[in-house]
Amino acid sequence: MKNVEMSVEGSVLTIRVDLSKEFGPSSTGKTIIIASTEGNVTIPNRQEKVGINVYRKK
């Protein structure tokens, strides 16, 4: 994962992303990647999965 932190308290999932970070252009070059789970990942200590992409237009 890039710039994604997840935590679970009870039944509440909290996702933290630092919007000031950048990881370069997307494969098409149209957007700048800010955060990504790089596919679907399992939530810590749970069975559910999550997939996140945070980006902005170039």
LINMO-V661585 format. One record per pair of residues at least 12 apart in sequence whose ideal C-beta (glycine too) atoms are under 6 Angstrom apart, sorted by the first residue. I is the first residue (numbers start at 0). J is the second residue. D is the distance in Angstrom with one decimal. If there is no record, write none. Layout:
BEGIN
I/J/D, I/J/D
END
This chain:
BEGIN
0/36/5.1, 1/22/5.4, 1/34/5.8, 1/35/5.0, 2/16/5.8, 2/17/5.7, 2/20/5.0, 2/34/3.9, 3/16/5.9, 3/34/5.0, 3/36/5.5, 3/51/5.8, 16/34/4.4, 16/53/5.4, 29/57/6.0, 30/54/4.2, 30/56/5.8, 30/57/6.0, 31/55/5.5, 31/57/5.8, 32/54/5.3, 33/53/4.4, 33/54/5.8, 34/53/4.1, 35/52/5.1, 36/50/5.6, 36/51/4.7
END
